[in-house]
């Protein structure tokens, strides 16, 4: 899911070096910059947290959680969180103010790092939600 975003980021600087893209060429209005910034915060932090809360609430009375439901929950969190790198690319590509662009890149790095489905994180979540193996 991240390969296209990584390719876009890697291709951006050479495109600027060869003057294929010039600074200020793609500018979006300030209000849309704010909307993209808020969407980035939602997809990196609030969205996955909301999905997790909904899943925990839905499974609160169950003694064990089916593996299929847990897998669907993990995919949902991953899909929501991995939108953030694309929004960060928009910020860098469209020359957002440095504060917004830097914050969005940091949110993207957070989303990539925190929600990456490592074996340790999956096992921890399986214990918390008592997933049936």
Helices and strands as residue ranges (DSSP letters): H 3-17, H 30-41, I 42-46, H 47-58, H 67-81, H 84-93, H 98-115, H 119-129
